Amino acid sequence: MTDRSTPSVASSGRSSTPSPHAPTARTRAVATTTAIDLAADAAREAVERSGVPADQIETVDNQVSAYELLQKGRVDAVALSTISLNRLLEQRGGDFEVTEGFIPVVDGEEVTPAGALAFRKSDTALLDEVNRVLAEFKENGRLLEIIEPFGFTEQELPGDLTIEQLCQA
């Protein structure tokens, strides 16, 4: 399963950043990643390619840590999915603004934001069963019913997007 939750930026208002693609000298971009070094390196590289200087990027290992940096004034902006930022703002509060979602552009190409489940290659039976149940839940509306309380709407469902399409990018 993939989701197409677009990224947004939460801003403290301490800088005059008009958009996530036009950082000022005071803005610090925070890319959240998993603890896997490769993912952290890829996230940092993508933010740098978008025009944010390396000395203005701080990577953290989870969303709450990123939000806490924003609350403490250690960064001026945090980039996460729109759903994640809205949920953090709802749960933790703060005088922050969440931008409209946007499609990231890397090296002049739009990048489809997507999340997915991962399985060991040897777990083919589990993968097949998860795919079967997900297809059934998508068909009968149960999937949307389950994910709506977390801020997802039909817009974030993958539609016809496939893993193969994502892996070709």
VOBA-1610 file (N, C-alpha, C; in pm, whole numbers, padded with zeros to 5 digits, always signed):
BEGIN
Met+00084-00118+00000Met+00000+00000+00000Met+00088+00123+00000Thr+00054+00221-00079Thr+00122+00348-00075Thr+00021+00455-00038Asp+00070+00568+00011Asp-00018+00682+00029Asp+00047+00800-00041Arg-00034+00897-00080Arg+00018+01011-00153Arg-00002+01138-00071Ser+00042+01138+00052Ser+00030+01254+00138Ser+00137+01354+00100Thr+00094+01473+00058Thr+00191+01573+00014Thr+00258+01641+00133Pro+00382+01684+00115Pro+00452+01752+00223Pro+00402+01894+00243Ser+00421+01945+00363Ser+00392+02083+00399Ser+00504+02132+00487Val+00496+02259+00522Val+00594+02318+00612Val+00519+02384+00726Ala+00563+02358+00849Ala+00511+02430+00965Ala+00610+02539+00995Ser+00562+02660+01011Ser+00650+02773+01033Ser+00614+02845+01161Ser+00716+02892+01230Ser+00698+02966+01354Ser+00664+03112+01328Gly+00683+03158+01205Gly+00660+03297+01174Gly+00780+03385+01207Arg+00889+03326+01256Arg+01008+03405+01292Arg+01087+03446+01170Ser+01063+03382+01056Ser+01133+03423+00934Ser+01028+03465+00834Ser+01072+03525+00727Ser+00978+03574+00626Ser+00975+03481+00507Thr+00978+03353+00530Thr+00981+03256+00422Thr+00846+03252+00352Pro+00836+03295+00225Pro+00709+03298+00156Pro+00663+03161+00108Ser+00753+03068+00087Ser+00715+02936+00040Ser+00822+02838+00082Pro+00791+02708+00080Pro+00892+02610+00119Pro+01009+02605+00022His+00995+02664-00096His+01102+02659-00195His+01187+02786-00196Ala+01160+02880-00104Ala+01236+03004-00102Ala+01284+03033+00040Pro+01378+02953+00091Pro+01424+02974+00228Pro+01506+03101+00242Thr+01494+03164+00360Thr+01576+03281+00389Thr+01698+03236+00465Ala+01790+03328+00491Ala+01912+03294+00563Ala+01883+03245+00705Arg+01770+03283+00762Arg+01738+03245+00899Arg+01666+03110+00907Thr+01614+03063+00797Thr+01534+02942+00799Thr+01621+02818+00813Arg+01577+02726+00896Arg+01641+02597+00904Arg+01539+02493+00861Ala+01575+02410+00768Ala+01488+02302+00725Ala+01520+02181+00809Val+01418+02110+00852Val+01439+01989+00931Val+01378+01875+00853Ala+01461+01780+00813Ala+01413+01663+00741Ala+01407+01548+00841Thr+01290+01492+00862Thr+01282+01379+00953Thr+01309+01252+00876Thr+01377+01160+00941Thr+01414+01036+00876Thr+01404+00922+00974Thr+01425+00805+00925Thr+01440+00690+01013Thr+01582+00689+01064Ala+01613+00594+01149Ala+01748+00586+01205Ala+01849+00532+01104Ile+01803+00490+00989Ile+01893+00434+00888Ile+01973+00546+00824Asp+02106+00538+00834Asp+02192+00644+00783Asp+02168+00676+00636Leu+02141+00575+00555Leu+02118+00598+00413Leu+01997+00687+00391Ala+01889+00663+00465Ala+01770+00746+00453Ala+01798+00888+00497Ala+01873+00904+00605Ala+01908+01038+00653Ala+01989+01113+00548Asp+02087+01045+00488Asp+02170+01107+00384Asp+02085+01148+00263Ala+01993+01062+00222Ala+01908+01091+00107Ala+01817+01210+00135Ala+01761+01217+00255Ala+01674+01328+00291Ala+01751+01460+00291Arg+01868+01459+00351Arg+01951+01579+00356Arg+01988+01624+00214Glu+02028+01529+00130Glu+02066+01562-00008Glu+01949+01623-00085Ala+01830+01569-00067Ala+01712+01622-00137Ala+01683+01765-00093Val+01693+01793+00037Val+01669+01928+00086Val+01776+02023+00034Glu+01900+01981+00032Glu+02008+02065-00022Glu+01984+02096-00169Arg+01942+01995-00248Arg+01917+02016-00391Arg+01802+02113-00414Ser+01713+02127-00314Ser+01602+02222-00330Ser+01645+02365-00303Gly+01773+02384-00264Gly+01825+02518-00248Gly+01854+02561-00105Val+01833+02475-00008Val+01862+02510+00131Val+02009+02478+00159Pro+02087+02577+00206Pro+02228+02552+00236Pro+02245+02445+00343Ala+02350+02366+00331Ala+02375+02253+00422Ala+02382+02296+00567Asp+02437+02415+00593Asp+02450+02458+00732Asp+02317+02504+00793Gln+02210+02502+00713Gln+02079+02540+00763Gln+01985+02419+00770Ile+02040+02299+00765Ile+01959+02177+00770Ile+01995+02099+00895Glu+01894+02060+00967Glu+01914+01973+01082Glu+01825+01851+01064Thr+01883+01733+01067Thr+01803+01612+01055Thr+01780+01553+01193Val+01663+01499+01212Val+01625+01435+01337Val+01564+01300+01306Asp+01551+01215+01407Asp+01506+01079+01379Asp+01357+01055+01397Asn+01280+01157+01434Asn+01135+01137+01443Asn+01061+01270+01437Gln+00933+01263+01410Gln+00852+01382+01390Gln+00838+01466+01516Val+00823+01402+01630Val+00806+01475+01755Val+00931+01558+01786Ser+01049+01501+01764Ser+01173+01576+01787Ser+01179+01699+01697Ala+01139+01684+01572Ala+01138+01798+01480Ala+01044+01907+01531Tyr+00927+01867+01574Tyr+00827+01963+01623Tyr+00877+02032+01750Glu+00943+01956+01837Glu+00997+02015+01960Glu+01105+02119+01929Leu+01187+02095+01827Leu+01286+02195+01786Leu+01216+02324+01742Leu+01105+02310+01672Leu+01028+02426+01629Leu+00970+02498+01751Gln+00913+02424+01845Gln+00855+02483+01965Gln+00960+02557+02048Lys+01081+02504+02054Lys+01188+02565+02134Lys+01259+02678+02061Gly+01223+02701+01934Gly+01285+02809+01859Gly+01421+02774+01801Arg+01458+02648+01801Arg+01589+02608+01747Arg+01588+02596+01595Val+01470+02585+01536Val+01454+02588+01390Val+01335+02678+01359Asp+01333+02731+01238Asp+01225+02819+01195Asp+01116+02747+01116Ala+01146+02626+01067Ala+01048+02553+00986Ala+01076+02405+00994Val+00970+02326+00979Val+00978+02181+00978Val+00901+02131+00856Ala+00963+02044+00777Ala+00897+01989+00660Ala+00861+01843+00687Leu+00732+01815+00681Leu+00675+01681+00697Leu+00554+01671+00606Ser+00484+01559+00611Ser+00360+01550+00536Ser+00256+01642+00599Thr+00163+01689+00518Thr+00056+01776+00567Thr-00018+01709+00681Ile-00048+01582+00665Ile-00122+01508+00767Ile-00044+01503+00898Ser+00086+01475+00890Ser+00168+01468+01011Ser+00173+01602+01083Leu+00192+01710+01007Leu+00199+01842+01071Leu+00067+01882+01134Asn-00042+01858+01064Asn-00173+01891+01121Asn-00200+01811+01248Arg-00163+01684+01246Arg-00182+01598+01364Arg-00095+01646+01481Leu+00032+01679+01455Leu+00118+01729+01561Leu+00066+01860+01618Leu+00019+01949+01533Leu-00035+02076+01578Leu-00159+02054+01665Glu-00243+01961+01621Glu-00364+01927+01697Glu-00329+01868+01834Gln-00231+01779+01837Gln-00195+01709+01961Gln-00110+01793+02055Arg-00016+01872+01999Arg+00084+01938+02082Arg+00064+02089+02091Gly-00019+02145+02003Gly-00044+02288+02007Gly+00075+02369+01959Gly+00060+02498+01967Gly+00166+02589+01926Gly+00112+02694+01831Asp+00182+02805+01826Asp+00143+02915+01740Asp+00214+02903+01606Phe+00176+02799+01530Phe+00242+02768+01404Phe+00140+02766+01293Glu+00190+02783+01171Glu+00107+02776+01052Glu+00153+02659+00967Val+00059+02579+00918Val+00090+02468+00827Val+00051+02513+00687Thr+00146+02505+00595Thr+00121+02547+00457Thr+00032+02446+00385Glu-00016+02486+00270Glu-00083+02393+00180Glu+00019+02288+00137Gly-00027+02167+00110Gly+00063+02065+00060Gly+00116+02102-00077Phe+00229+02045-00113Phe+00289+02073-00242Phe+00359+01948-00292Ile+00381+01942-00421Ile+00455+01831-00481Ile+00601+01874-00491Pro+00692+01800-00425Pro+00833+01837-00431Pro+00889+01825-00572Val+00983+01913-00603Val+01053+01909-00731Val+01201+01888-00701Val+01257+01782-00755Val+01399+01750-00736Val+01463+01740-00873Asp+01568+01817-00894Asp+01637+01820-01023Asp+01540+01847-01138Gly+01444+01937-01114Gly+01349+01976-01217Gly+01235+01879-01241Glu+01229+01770-01166Glu+01124+01669-01184Glu+01036+01661-01061Glu+00904+01654-01082Glu+00813+01633-00969Glu+00835+01495-00912Val+00834+01485-00779Val+00854+01359-00709Val+00723+01324-00638Thr+00668+01210-00670Thr+00544+01166-00608Thr+00571+01127-00463Pro+00512+01199-00368Pro+00532+01160-00229Pro+00454+01033-00201Ala+00516+00937-00137Ala+00447+00811-00110Ala+00507+00742+00012Gly+00423+00674+00083Gly+00466+00588+00193Gly+00424+00447+00159Ala+00482+00349+00221Ala+00449+00211+00187Ala+00481+00118+00302Leu+00433-00004+00291Leu+00470-00111+00383Leu+00587-00187+00319Ala+00673-00244+00401Ala+00786-00321+00349Ala+00785-00460+00411Phe+00820-00559+00332Phe+00824-00698+00375Phe+00956-00761+00333Arg+01000-00859+00408Arg+01116-00935+00364Arg+01079-01007+00234Lys+01176-01023+00146Lys+01149-01091+00018Lys+01095-01232+00040Ser+01135-01296+00147Ser+01090-01433+00173Ser+00946-01441+00227Asp+00887-01327+00264Asp+00751-01327+00320Asp+00644-01308+00213Thr+00652-01388+00109Thr+00558-01372-00003Thr+00414-01403+00037Ala+00394-01501+00122Ala+00257-01535+00165Ala+00196-01419+00244Leu+00274-01358+00332Leu+00225-01244+00409Leu+00195-01126+00316Leu+00286-01098+00224Leu+00265-00990+00128Leu+00137-01013+00047Asp+00119-01133-00002Asp-00001-01164-00080Asp-00128-01143+00002Glu-00126-01186+00127Glu-00245-01171+00213Glu-00272-01025+00246Val-00168-00948+00275Val-00186-00804+00302Val-00242-00736+00178Asn-00187-00765+00061Asn-00238-00706-00063Asn-00383-00746-00088Arg-00419-00871-00059Arg-00557-00916-00078Arg-00652-00837+00012Val-00616-00826+00139Val-00702-00756+00235Val-00710-00607+00201Leu-00598-00547+00165Leu-00600-00405+00128Leu-00690-00381+00006Ala-00679-00466-00093Ala-00764-00453-00212Ala-00911-00464-00173Glu-00942-00559-00087Glu-01080-00577-00040Glu-01126-00452+00037Phe-01041-00401+00127Phe-01076-00283+00206Phe-01092-00159+00119Lys-01008-00146+00015Lys-01024-00033-00077Lys-01157-00043-00151Glu-01189-00164-00195Glu-01313-00187-00271Glu-01438-00159-00190Asn-01441-00204-00063Asn-01563-00189+00016Asn-01566-00064+00105Gly-01461+00021+00097Gly-01460+00146+00171Gly-01406+00136+00313Arg-01374+00016+00356Arg-01324-00003+00494Arg-01188+00066+00515Leu-01101+00069+00415Leu-00970+00132+00429Leu-00985+00279+00465Leu-01068+00351+00392Leu-01088+00492+00420Leu-01149+00511+00560Glu-01241+00425+00596Glu-01302+00430+00729Glu-01196+00416+00839Ile-01099+00330+00818Ile-00993+00306+00917Ile-00897+00424+00925Ile-00861+00484+00812Ile-00756+00586+00813Ile-00808+00729+00832Glu-00936+00753+00813Glu-00990+00888+00830Glu-00962+00949+00967Pro-00973+00874+01077Pro-00945+00935+01207Pro-00803+00989+01222Phe-00714+00948+01132Phe-00575+00994+01137Phe-00549+01108+01039Gly-00654+01164+00980Gly-00640+01280+00892Gly-00635+01248+00745Phe-00640+01121+00708Phe-00634+01084+00566Phe-00772+01100+00503Thr-00772+01136+00377Thr-00894+01145+00298Thr-00875+01060+00173Glu-00975+01056+00090Glu-00964+00980-00034Glu-00851+01034-00123Gln-00820+01163-00108Gln-00713+01225-00188Gln-00578+01159-00163Glu-00554+01110-00041Glu-00425+01049-00009Glu-00415+00903-00050Leu-00525+00843-00088Leu-00519+00704-00135Leu-00441+00699-00266Pro-00375+00588-00293Pro-00286+00582-00410Pro-00355+00577-00544Gly-00486+00556-00547Gly-00552+00545-00677Gly-00493+00428-00753Asp-00450+00454-00877Asp-00391+00349-00961Asp-00239+00345-00952Leu-00179+00427-00866Leu-00034+00430-00850Leu+00015+00294-00803Thr+00120+00245-00866Thr+00173+00114-00830Thr+00315+00125-00776Ile+00357+00022-00705Ile+00494+00014-00656Ile+00592+00017-00773Glu+00557-00050-00881Glu+00644-00053-00998Glu+00668+00087-01053Gln+00562+00170-01057Gln+00575+00307-01104Gln+00667+00388-01014Leu+00652+00370-00883Leu+00737+00444-00788Leu+00882+00402-00800Cys+00906+00274-00820Cys+01043+00223-00826Cys+01114+00261-00955Gln+01039+00297-01059Gln+01100+00339-01185Gln+01156+00481-01177Ala+01110+00559-01081Ala+01152+00700-01071Ala+01296+00713-01034
//
